[in-house]
Amino acid sequence: MKDRSTSTPPGRDANAKNVVVHIVSYKILTRIASIKMFWKAIVVIVACLAELSTGYWRGHNIYEMLNIPRPYPPRPNPR
């Protein structure tokens, strides 16, 4: 009885190992997700800068695709 109370109960080490594995996998997944969101944010910022500098999408339907109200009336298409 005494040695059983002083020793760690069976399964304690396995549970601790599982918790460590879960924490490490969670950190890896969150790091991958943050990197993906980081690159998505960079792509969106570059696209916005290109739109502001060139105005390529000004006559196109990117605002309808993204459901954004147009900040200015669309230009007539030059033909």
A tleap script that builds the chain and sets N, CA, C and O, in Angstrom:
source leaprc.protein.ff14SB
mol = sequence {
  NMET LYS ASP ARG SER THR SER THR PRO PRO
  GLY ARG ASP ALA ASN ALA LYS ASN VAL VAL
  VAL HIE ILE VAL SER TYR LYS ILE LEU THR
  ARG ILE ALA SER ILE LYS MET PHE TRP LYS
  ALA ILE VAL VAL ILE VAL ALA CYS LEU ALA
  GLU LEU SER THR GLY TYR TRP ARG GLY HIE
  ASN ILE TYR GLU MET LEU ASN ILE PRO ARG
  PRO TYR PRO PRO ARG PRO ASN PRO CARG
}
set mol.1.N position { 0.822 -1.199 0.000 }
set mol.1.CA position { 0.000 0.000 0.000 }
set mol.1.C position { 0.863 1.258 0.000 }
set mol.1.O position { 0.559 2.227 -0.695 }
set mol.2.N position { 1.948 1.236 0.790 }
set mol.2.CA position { 2.780 2.438 0.881 }
set mol.2.C position { 3.469 2.726 -0.452 }
set mol.2.O position { 3.471 3.867 -0.914 }
set mol.3.N position { 4.060 1.691 -1.077 }
set mol.3.CA position { 4.779 1.935 -2.326 }
set mol.3.C position { 3.805 2.356 -3.436 }
set mol.3.O position { 4.170 3.104 -4.342 }
set mol.4.N position { 2.573 1.868 -3.351 }
set mol.4.CA position { 1.605 2.261 -4.371 }
set mol.4.C position { 1.227 3.737 -4.219 }
set mol.4.O position { 1.029 4.415 -5.227 }
set mol.5.N position { 1.123 4.250 -3.001 }
set mol.5.CA position { 0.744 5.647 -2.804 }
set mol.5.C position { 1.895 6.581 -3.178 }
set mol.5.O position { 1.654 7.677 -3.683 }
set mol.6.N position { 3.143 6.166 -2.938 }
set mol.6.CA position { 4.273 7.049 -3.232 }
set mol.6.C position { 4.604 7.034 -4.720 }
set mol.6.O position { 5.029 8.057 -5.256 }
set mol.7.N position { 4.420 5.894 -5.409 }
set mol.7.CA position { 4.769 5.828 -6.829 }
set mol.7.C position { 3.693 6.531 -7.659 }
set mol.7.O position { 2.550 6.681 -7.226 }
set mol.8.N position { 4.081 6.953 -8.850 }
set mol.8.CA position { 3.116 7.613 -9.724 }
set mol.8.C position { 2.112 6.585 -10.217 }
set mol.8.O position { 2.487 5.440 -10.469 }
set mol.9.N position { 0.855 6.958 -10.360 }
set mol.9.CA position { -0.144 6.007 -10.845 }
set mol.9.C position { 0.142 5.632 -12.294 }
set mol.9.O position { 0.693 6.436 -13.045 }
set mol.10.N position { -0.224 4.428 -12.687 }
set mol.10.CA position { 0.048 4.013 -14.072 }
set mol.10.C position { -0.718 4.885 -15.062 }
set mol.10.O position { -1.878 5.231 -14.843 }
set mol.11.N position { -0.037 5.233 -16.161 }
set mol.11.CA position { -0.661 6.064 -17.179 }
set mol.11.C position { -0.328 7.533 -17.051 }
set mol.11.O position { -0.669 8.315 -17.939 }
set mol.12.N position { 0.329 7.935 -15.974 }
set mol.12.CA position { 0.636 9.358 -15.803 }
set mol.12.C position { 1.629 9.819 -16.866 }
set mol.12.O position { 1.461 10.888 -17.453 }
set mol.13.N position { 2.669 9.011 -17.116 }
set mol.13.CA position { 3.683 9.411 -18.088 }
set mol.13.C position { 3.091 9.450 -19.501 }
set mol.13.O position { 3.400 10.349 -20.283 }
set mol.14.N position { 2.245 8.476 -19.820 }
set mol.14.CA position { 1.655 8.447 -21.160 }
set mol.14.C position { 0.761 9.668 -21.362 }
set mol.14.O position { 0.770 10.270 -22.436 }
set mol.15.N position { -0.016 10.041 -20.334 }
set mol.15.CA position { -0.885 11.209 -20.462 }
set mol.15.C position { -0.060 12.473 -20.646 }
set mol.15.O position { -0.401 13.322 -21.470 }
set mol.16.N position { 1.019 12.605 -19.887 }
set mol.16.CA position { 1.869 13.783 -20.025 }
set mol.16.C position { 2.462 13.846 -21.432 }
set mol.16.O position { 2.541 14.917 -22.032 }
set mol.17.N position { 2.878 12.693 -21.949 }
set mol.17.CA position { 3.448 12.679 -23.299 }
set mol.17.C position { 2.395 13.082 -24.328 }
set mol.17.O position { 2.693 13.832 -25.257 }
set mol.18.N position { 1.167 12.592 -24.169 }
set mol.18.CA position { 0.111 12.966 -25.108 }
set mol.18.C position { -0.169 14.461 -25.051 }
set mol.18.O position { -0.381 15.097 -26.084 }
set mol.19.N position { -0.170 15.023 -23.845 }
set mol.19.CA position { -0.420 16.463 -23.709 }
set mol.19.C position { 0.676 17.248 -24.415 }
set mol.19.O position { 0.396 18.225 -25.109 }
set mol.20.N position { 1.935 16.819 -24.238 }
set mol.20.CA position { 3.044 17.516 -24.899 }
set mol.20.C position { 2.899 17.419 -26.412 }
set mol.20.O position { 3.119 18.401 -27.122 }
set mol.21.N position { 2.529 16.239 -26.908 }
set mol.21.CA position { 2.365 16.074 -28.357 }
set mol.21.C position { 1.253 16.977 -28.868 }
set mol.21.O position { 1.386 17.597 -29.923 }
set mol.22.N position { 0.140 17.053 -28.111 }
set mol.22.CA position { -0.961 17.912 -28.535 }
set mol.22.C position { -0.534 19.369 -28.552 }
set mol.22.O position { -0.873 20.100 -29.482 }
set mol.23.N position { 0.207 19.802 -27.534 }
set mol.23.CA position { 0.645 21.201 -27.476 }
set mol.23.C position { 1.575 21.511 -28.648 }
set mol.23.O position { 1.447 22.556 -29.285 }
set mol.24.N position { 2.512 20.603 -28.931 }
set mol.24.CA position { 3.459 20.849 -30.026 }
set mol.24.C position { 2.727 20.890 -31.363 }
set mol.24.O position { 2.997 21.761 -32.190 }
set mol.25.N position { 1.799 19.951 -31.584 }
set mol.25.CA position { 1.074 19.944 -32.858 }
set mol.25.C position { 0.207 21.193 -32.977 }
set mol.25.O position { 0.070 21.749 -34.067 }
set mol.26.N position { -0.387 21.644 -31.858 }
set mol.26.CA position { -1.202 22.862 -31.884 }
set mol.26.C position { -0.345 24.070 -32.243 }
set mol.26.O position { -0.758 24.920 -33.032 }
set mol.27.N position { 0.861 24.142 -31.654 }
set mol.27.CA position { 1.744 25.266 -31.974 }
set mol.27.C position { 2.145 25.234 -33.442 }
set mol.27.O position { 2.192 26.275 -34.097 }
set mol.28.N position { 2.439 24.030 -33.968 }
set mol.28.CA position { 2.839 23.932 -35.377 }
set mol.28.C position { 1.680 24.346 -36.281 }
set mol.28.O position { 1.883 25.077 -37.251 }
set mol.29.N position { 0.461 23.883 -35.969 }
set mol.29.CA position { -0.684 24.223 -36.810 }
set mol.29.C position { -0.971 25.718 -36.761 }
set mol.29.O position { -1.262 26.328 -37.790 }
set mol.30.N position { -0.891 26.316 -35.566 }
set mol.30.CA position { -1.158 27.752 -35.480 }
set mol.30.C position { -0.080 28.537 -36.211 }
set mol.30.O position { -0.368 29.569 -36.816 }
set mol.31.N position { 1.158 28.058 -36.162 }
set mol.31.CA position { 2.222 28.765 -36.884 }
set mol.31.C position { 1.983 28.691 -38.390 }
set mol.31.O position { 2.167 29.683 -39.095 }
set mol.32.N position { 1.568 27.506 -38.893 }
set mol.32.CA position { 1.292 27.376 -40.329 }
set mol.32.C position { 0.122 28.276 -40.713 }
set mol.32.O position { 0.165 28.954 -41.740 }
set mol.33.N position { -0.925 28.282 -39.885 }
set mol.33.CA position { -2.090 29.112 -40.195 }
set mol.33.C position { -1.715 30.590 -40.180 }
set mol.33.O position { -2.173 31.349 -41.035 }
set mol.34.N position { -0.886 31.012 -39.220 }
set mol.34.CA position { -0.506 32.421 -39.166 }
set mol.34.C position { 0.350 32.777 -40.370 }
set mol.34.O position { 0.244 33.886 -40.893 }
set mol.35.N position { 1.202 31.851 -40.823 }
set mol.35.CA position { 2.014 32.125 -42.011 }
set mol.35.C position { 1.112 32.249 -43.237 }
set mol.35.O position { 1.320 33.128 -44.074 }
set mol.36.N position { 0.104 31.366 -43.346 }
set mol.36.CA position { -0.809 31.455 -44.481 }
set mol.36.C position { -1.573 32.775 -44.452 }
set mol.36.O position { -1.708 33.433 -45.483 }
set mol.37.N position { -2.075 33.170 -43.277 }
set mol.37.CA position { -2.789 34.437 -43.184 }
set mol.37.C position { -1.859 35.599 -43.490 }
set mol.37.O position { -2.273 36.590 -44.091 }
set mol.38.N position { -0.587 35.477 -43.073 }
set mol.38.CA position { 0.402 36.528 -43.341 }
set mol.38.C position { 0.585 36.702 -44.842 }
set mol.38.O position { 0.602 37.828 -45.339 }
set mol.39.N position { 0.723 35.594 -45.571 }
set mol.39.CA position { 0.905 35.696 -47.020 }
set mol.39.C position { -0.365 36.179 -47.692 }
set mol.39.O position { -0.297 36.925 -48.669 }
set mol.40.N position { -1.542 35.765 -47.185 }
set mol.40.CA position { -2.788 36.277 -47.755 }
set mol.40.C position { -2.880 37.787 -47.568 }
set mol.40.O position { -3.299 38.508 -48.473 }
set mol.41.N position { -2.484 38.260 -46.385 }
set mol.41.CA position { -2.523 39.703 -46.130 }
set mol.41.C position { -1.560 40.435 -47.060 }
set mol.41.O position { -1.888 41.508 -47.568 }
set mol.42.N position { -0.375 39.868 -47.287 }
set mol.42.CA position { 0.590 40.504 -48.193 }
set mol.42.C position { 0.015 40.563 -49.609 }
set mol.42.O position { 0.138 41.583 -50.287 }
set mol.43.N position { -0.613 39.469 -50.056 }
set mol.43.CA position { -1.188 39.459 -51.405 }
set mol.43.C position { -2.286 40.504 -51.527 }
set mol.43.O position { -2.366 41.208 -52.533 }
set mol.44.N position { -3.140 40.609 -50.500 }
set mol.44.CA position { -4.233 41.588 -50.549 }
set mol.44.C position { -3.674 43.008 -50.567 }
set mol.44.O position { -4.164 43.858 -51.310 }
set mol.45.N position { -2.646 43.269 -49.750 }
set mol.45.CA position { -2.063 44.615 -49.706 }
set mol.45.C position { -1.434 44.960 -51.052 }
set mol.45.O position { -1.604 46.072 -51.552 }
set mol.46.N position { -0.707 44.007 -51.640 }
set mol.46.CA position { -0.084 44.267 -52.947 }
set mol.46.C position { -1.156 44.504 -54.009 }
set mol.46.O position { -1.004 45.377 -54.863 }
set mol.47.N position { -2.236 43.730 -53.955 }
set mol.47.CA position { -3.309 43.920 -54.934 }
set mol.47.C position { -3.956 45.292 -54.766 }
set mol.47.O position { -4.265 45.956 -55.755 }
set mol.48.N position { -4.163 45.721 -53.518 }
set mol.48.CA position { -4.759 47.039 -53.290 }
set mol.48.C position { -3.828 48.143 -53.776 }
set mol.48.O position { -4.284 49.110 -54.385 }
set mol.49.N position { -2.521 48.010 -53.514 }
set mol.49.CA position { -1.575 49.028 -53.984 }
set mol.49.C position { -1.543 49.069 -55.508 }
set mol.49.O position { -1.490 50.146 -56.101 }
set mol.50.N position { -1.576 47.894 -56.145 }
set mol.50.CA position { -1.575 47.874 -57.608 }
set mol.50.C position { -2.850 48.506 -58.153 }
set mol.50.O position { -2.808 49.219 -59.156 }
set mol.51.N position { -3.982 48.250 -57.501 }
set mol.51.CA position { -5.249 48.843 -57.941 }
set mol.51.C position { -5.203 50.357 -57.781 }
set mol.51.O position { -5.658 51.088 -58.661 }
set mol.52.N position { -4.656 50.835 -56.664 }
set mol.52.CA position { -4.611 52.279 -56.449 }
set mol.52.C position { -3.627 52.945 -57.410 }
set mol.52.O position { -3.856 54.071 -57.850 }
set mol.53.N position { -2.534 52.252 -57.738 }
set mol.53.CA position { -1.522 52.887 -58.583 }
set mol.53.C position { -1.901 52.832 -60.058 }
set mol.53.O position { -1.682 53.801 -60.784 }
set mol.54.N position { -2.471 51.705 -60.518 }
set mol.54.CA position { -2.739 51.562 -61.949 }
set mol.54.C position { -4.208 51.770 -62.280 }
set mol.54.O position { -4.531 52.276 -63.355 }
set mol.55.N position { -5.113 51.385 -61.365 }
set mol.55.CA position { -6.533 51.485 -61.678 }
set mol.55.C position { -6.961 50.489 -62.737 }
set mol.55.O position { -7.872 50.767 -63.517 }
set mol.56.N position { -6.311 49.318 -62.775 }
set mol.56.CA position { -6.618 48.347 -63.827 }
set mol.56.C position { -8.042 47.819 -63.699 }
set mol.56.O position { -8.726 47.632 -64.705 }
set mol.57.N position { -8.500 47.576 -62.455 }
set mol.57.CA position { -9.807 46.958 -62.257 }
set mol.57.C position { -10.923 47.999 -62.248 }
set mol.57.O position { -12.064 47.671 -61.923 }
set mol.58.N position { -10.619 49.229 -62.594 }
set mol.58.CA position { -11.608 50.283 -62.378 }
set mol.58.C position { -12.853 50.071 -63.239 }
set mol.58.O position { -13.957 50.400 -62.806 }
set mol.59.N position { -12.700 49.536 -64.433 }
set mol.59.CA position { -13.866 49.306 -65.262 }
set mol.59.C position { -14.376 47.883 -65.205 }
set mol.59.O position { -15.318 47.539 -65.919 }
set mol.60.N position { -13.776 47.046 -64.371 }
set mol.60.CA position { -14.121 45.631 -64.329 }
set mol.60.C position { -15.016 45.344 -63.127 }
set mol.60.O position { -15.380 46.250 -62.377 }
set mol.61.N position { -15.357 44.089 -62.961 }
set mol.61.CA position { -16.383 43.726 -61.986 }
set mol.61.C position { -15.781 43.137 -60.722 }
set mol.61.O position { -16.370 42.231 -60.131 }
set mol.62.N position { -14.606 43.633 -60.284 }
set mol.62.CA position { -14.035 43.088 -59.045 }
set mol.62.C position { -14.887 43.488 -57.848 }
set mol.62.O position { -14.937 42.764 -56.854 }
set mol.63.N position { -15.562 44.640 -57.935 }
set mol.63.CA position { -16.389 45.058 -56.803 }
set mol.63.C position { -17.631 44.181 -56.700 }
set mol.63.O position { -18.098 43.900 -55.596 }
set mol.64.N position { -18.173 43.744 -57.844 }
set mol.64.CA position { -19.295 42.823 -57.775 }
set mol.64.C position { -18.848 41.455 -57.276 }
set mol.64.O position { -19.583 40.775 -56.560 }
set mol.65.N position { -17.622 41.050 -57.663 }
set mol.65.CA position { -17.140 39.752 -57.206 }
set mol.65.C position { -16.924 39.747 -55.695 }
set mol.65.O position { -17.219 38.758 -55.025 }
set mol.66.N position { -16.406 40.860 -55.159 }
set mol.66.CA position { -16.093 40.909 -53.733 }
set mol.66.C position { -17.218 41.516 -52.915 }
set mol.66.O position { -17.094 41.635 -51.696 }
set mol.67.N position { -18.339 41.912 -53.573 }
set mol.67.CA position { -19.476 42.531 -52.889 }
set mol.67.C position { -19.055 43.791 -52.142 }
set mol.67.O position { -19.462 44.012 -51.001 }
set mol.68.N position { -18.234 44.618 -52.798 }
set mol.68.CA position { -17.801 45.882 -52.202 }
set mol.68.C position { -18.483 47.004 -52.972 }
set mol.68.O position { -18.449 47.000 -54.202 }
set mol.69.N position { -19.098 47.959 -52.293 }
set mol.69.CA position { -19.666 49.098 -53.026 }
set mol.69.C position { -18.562 49.905 -53.687 }
set mol.69.O position { -17.494 50.107 -53.108 }
set mol.70.N position { -18.826 50.362 -54.900 }
set mol.70.CA position { -17.795 51.092 -55.638 }
set mol.70.C position { -17.562 52.455 -54.986 }
set mol.70.O position { -18.517 53.168 -54.679 }
set mol.71.N position { -16.299 52.818 -54.774 }
set mol.71.CA position { -16.017 54.145 -54.218 }
set mol.71.C position { -16.167 55.248 -55.257 }
set mol.71.O position { -16.147 56.428 -54.907 }
set mol.72.N position { -16.317 54.885 -56.525 }
set mol.72.CA position { -16.464 55.884 -57.581 }
set mol.72.C position { -17.294 55.250 -58.689 }
set mol.72.O position { -17.327 54.024 -58.799 }
set mol.73.N position { -17.959 56.046 -59.506 }
set mol.73.CA position { -18.738 55.461 -60.607 }
set mol.73.C position { -17.817 54.811 -61.621 }
set mol.73.O position { -16.700 55.285 -61.828 }
set mol.74.N position { -18.261 53.736 -62.256 }
set mol.74.CA position { -17.394 53.052 -63.226 }
set mol.74.C position { -17.163 53.908 -64.460 }
set mol.74.O position { -18.048 54.643 -64.899 }
set mol.75.N position { -15.971 53.803 -65.008 }
set mol.75.CA position { -15.650 54.532 -66.231 }
set mol.75.C position { -16.355 53.880 -67.422 }
set mol.75.O position { -16.534 52.662 -67.440 }
set mol.76.N position { -16.748 54.659 -68.396 }
set mol.76.CA position { -17.221 54.040 -69.646 }
set mol.76.C position { -16.063 53.379 -70.362 }
set mol.76.O position { -14.943 53.889 -70.365 }
set mol.77.N position { -16.346 52.235 -70.969 }
set mol.77.CA position { -15.275 51.494 -71.632 }
set mol.77.C position { -14.836 52.239 -72.888 }
set mol.77.O position { -15.666 52.529 -73.749 }
set mol.78.N position { -13.557 52.553 -73.008 }
set mol.78.CA position { -13.094 53.224 -74.243 }
set mol.78.C position { -13.068 52.246 -75.411 }
set mol.78.O position { -12.465 51.177 -75.323 }
set mol.79.N position { -13.729 52.620 -76.509 }
set mol.79.CA position { -13.776 51.742 -77.677 }
set mol.79.C position { -13.458 52.538 -78.934 }
set mol.79.O position { -13.446 51.981 -80.031 }
savepdb mol mol.pdb
quit
